[in-house]
Amino acid sequence: MLALMDALAAIKAFVAQGGDVLLLIAALTFVMWTLIFERVWYFHGALKNDVQGALDVWEARGERKSWNAHQVRYALISRVSEKVNVNMDMVATLVALAPLLGLLGTVTGMIEVFNVLAVTGGGDAKSMAGGVSKATIPTMAGMVAALSGVFGNTYITRTAERENQLLEDHLTMDH
C-alpha cells in the first residue's frame, strides 16, 4: 500500500512539473493502447470464427467460377476485412496526435516562461525554470506516447494485412 502511495505521489509531482497537458497525453495514450489491445485480442480470438464462417459459406457453394461466385467471394472477403480493420484508423490518428499534444504543452510552458520574463525582467531564474520544465516534459511525454503507439500500430497493421491476405488465399476458385 505504501508503494502505491509513493507511486501516486511521484506521478502527481511529474504532472505538476509538466502541466495539465500531461493528463491529456496520458488519456490519449490510455485510449490508444486500449484500442491496440482490443485489436490484438480480436486477432487471437474472434477472427478465427469470422474466417471460418466465411470459409464455410464459400465451401458450401457448388460453383465458384461464374461472375456471381466472384461477387460472393468479394463480399465475404470485404465483410471479414471490415471487421479486421475496425479502429485501425483511430489508432493511427492517436499516434499522430500524441506529439502534437506534446507540442501544445511546449507552447504553454514557453508562454509561462515569457510571462515570468515580462513580470520579473528576467531576474528570477527559478520561476523561469518551472516554465522550461513545463515546456520540455510534455514534449518528451508526447514523443514517448507516439513512439510506443508506432510499435503497436505497426504490429496490428501488419497482422491485419496478413490476415486479409490469408483469407483471400483460402477462398480458392478451383472448381
C-alpha positions as CSV (number, residue, x, y, z in Angstrom):
1,M,0.0,0.0,0.0
2,L,2.9,2.3,0.8
3,A,4.5,1.6,-2.6
4,L,1.2,2.6,-4.3
5,M,1.0,5.8,-2.3
6,D,4.7,6.6,-3.3
7,A,3.9,5.9,-7.0
8,L,0.9,8.2,-6.9
9,A,2.9,10.9,-5.3
10,A,5.6,10.6,-7.9
11,I,3.0,10.8,-10.7
12,K,1.4,13.8,-9.1
13,A,4.8,15.5,-8.9
14,F,5.6,14.7,-12.5
15,V,2.2,16.1,-13.7
16,A,2.9,19.3,-11.6
17,Q,6.2,19.7,-13.3
18,G,4.9,19.2,-16.8
19,G,1.5,20.8,-16.6
20,D,-2.1,19.8,-17.3
21,V,-1.3,18.8,-20.9
22,L,0.3,15.6,-19.4
23,L,-3.1,14.5,-18.3
24,L,-4.4,14.8,-21.9
25,I,-1.4,12.9,-23.2
26,A,-2.0,10.2,-20.5
27,A,-5.7,9.9,-21.5
28,L,-4.8,9.7,-25.2
29,T,-2.2,7.0,-24.5
30,F,-4.6,5.0,-22.5
31,V,-7.3,5.1,-25.2
32,M,-4.7,4.3,-27.9
33,W,-3.3,1.3,-26.1
34,T,-6.8,0.1,-25.2
35,L,-7.7,0.1,-28.9
36,I,-4.4,-1.7,-29.8
37,F,-5.0,-4.4,-27.2
38,E,-8.6,-4.8,-28.4
39,R,-7.3,-5.5,-31.9
40,V,-4.7,-8.0,-30.6
41,W,-7.4,-9.7,-28.6
42,Y,-9.7,-9.9,-31.7
43,F,-6.9,-11.3,-33.9
44,H,-6.2,-14.0,-31.4
45,G,-9.8,-14.8,-30.7
46,A,-12.9,-13.9,-32.7
47,L,-11.1,-13.6,-36.0
48,K,-10.9,-17.3,-36.3
49,N,-14.7,-17.6,-36.1
50,D,-15.2,-14.9,-38.7
51,V,-12.7,-16.5,-41.1
52,Q,-14.2,-19.9,-40.5
53,G,-17.7,-18.6,-41.2
54,A,-16.6,-17.1,-44.5
55,L,-14.8,-20.3,-45.4
56,D,-17.9,-22.4,-44.6
57,V,-20.1,-20.2,-46.8
58,W,-17.6,-20.4,-49.6
59,E,-17.1,-24.1,-49.4
60,A,-20.9,-24.7,-49.4
61,R,-21.0,-23.2,-52.9
62,G,-21.1,-25.8,-55.6
63,E,-19.9,-23.5,-58.3
64,R,-17.0,-20.9,-58.0
65,K,-16.2,-19.7,-61.5
66,S,-19.1,-17.5,-62.5
67,W,-19.4,-13.8,-62.1
68,N,-21.8,-14.3,-59.3
69,A,-19.3,-16.5,-57.5
70,H,-16.7,-13.8,-57.8
71,Q,-19.0,-11.3,-56.3
72,V,-19.9,-13.6,-53.4
73,R,-16.2,-14.2,-52.8
74,Y,-15.5,-10.4,-52.9
75,A,-18.4,-9.8,-50.4
76,L,-17.1,-12.5,-48.0
77,I,-13.6,-11.0,-48.1
78,S,-15.0,-7.5,-47.6
79,R,-17.1,-8.4,-44.6
80,V,-14.2,-10.1,-42.8
81,S,-11.8,-7.3,-43.8
82,E,-14.1,-4.7,-42.4
83,K,-14.1,-6.5,-39.0
84,V,-10.3,-6.8,-39.1
85,N,-9.8,-3.1,-39.8
86,V,-12.1,-1.8,-37.1
87,N,-10.4,1.1,-35.2
88,M,-7.2,0.9,-37.2
89,D,-7.6,4.5,-38.5
90,M,-8.3,5.7,-35.0
91,V,-5.1,4.2,-33.6
92,A,-3.1,5.8,-36.4
93,T,-4.7,9.1,-35.7
94,L,-4.0,8.9,-32.0
95,V,-0.3,8.1,-32.7
96,A,-0.1,11.2,-34.9
97,L,-1.9,13.3,-32.3
98,A,0.4,12.4,-29.3
99,P,3.4,14.6,-30.4
100,L,1.0,17.4,-31.3
101,L,-0.3,17.4,-27.7
102,G,3.3,17.4,-26.5
103,L,3.9,20.5,-28.7
104,L,0.8,22.1,-27.1
105,G,2.5,21.5,-23.7
106,T,5.7,23.1,-25.1
107,V,3.9,26.2,-26.2
108,T,2.0,26.6,-22.9
109,G,5.3,26.2,-21.0
110,M,7.0,28.8,-23.1
111,I,4.1,31.2,-22.5
112,E,4.8,30.7,-18.8
113,V,8.5,31.5,-19.3
114,F,7.7,34.6,-21.3
115,N,5.2,35.7,-18.6
116,V,7.9,35.4,-16.0
117,L,10.3,37.3,-18.1
118,A,7.7,40.1,-18.6
119,V,6.9,40.3,-14.9
120,T,10.4,40.0,-13.4
121,G,12.5,41.3,-16.2
122,G,14.5,38.0,-16.5
123,G,15.9,38.2,-12.9
124,D,14.0,35.2,-11.5
125,A,15.7,32.1,-12.9
126,K,13.9,29.7,-10.6
127,S,10.5,30.8,-11.9
128,M,11.7,30.6,-15.5
129,A,13.0,27.0,-14.8
130,G,9.4,26.0,-13.9
131,G,8.2,27.2,-17.3
132,V,11.0,25.5,-19.1
133,S,10.1,22.3,-17.3
134,K,6.5,22.7,-18.4
135,A,7.8,23.2,-21.9
136,T,10.0,20.1,-22.2
137,I,8.3,17.4,-20.2
138,P,5.1,17.4,-22.3
139,T,7.2,17.2,-25.5
140,M,9.0,14.2,-24.1
141,A,5.8,12.5,-22.9
142,G,4.1,13.1,-26.3
143,M,7.1,11.6,-28.2
144,V,7.2,8.6,-25.8
145,A,3.4,8.0,-26.3
146,A,3.8,8.3,-30.1
147,L,6.8,6.0,-30.3
148,S,5.1,3.3,-28.2
149,G,2.0,3.7,-30.4
150,V,4.0,3.4,-33.6
151,F,5.2,-0.1,-32.4
152,G,1.7,-1.2,-31.5
153,N,0.2,0.3,-34.7
154,T,2.8,-1.4,-36.9
155,Y,2.1,-4.8,-35.2
156,I,-1.7,-4.6,-35.7
157,T,-1.4,-3.2,-39.2
158,R,0.9,-6.0,-40.3
159,T,-1.3,-8.6,-38.6
160,A,-4.4,-7.2,-40.3
161,E,-2.8,-7.2,-43.7
162,R,-1.6,-10.8,-43.3
163,E,-5.0,-12.0,-42.1
164,N,-6.7,-10.3,-45.0
165,Q,-4.3,-11.9,-47.5
166,L,-4.6,-15.3,-45.9
167,L,-8.4,-15.2,-46.2
168,E,-8.1,-14.2,-49.9
169,D,-5.7,-17.2,-50.4
170,H,-8.1,-19.6,-48.6
171,L,-11.1,-18.7,-50.7
172,T,-9.9,-20.5,-53.8
173,M,-11.8,-20.6,-57.1
174,D,-10.6,-24.1,-58.0
175,H,-13.9,-25.7,-59.1
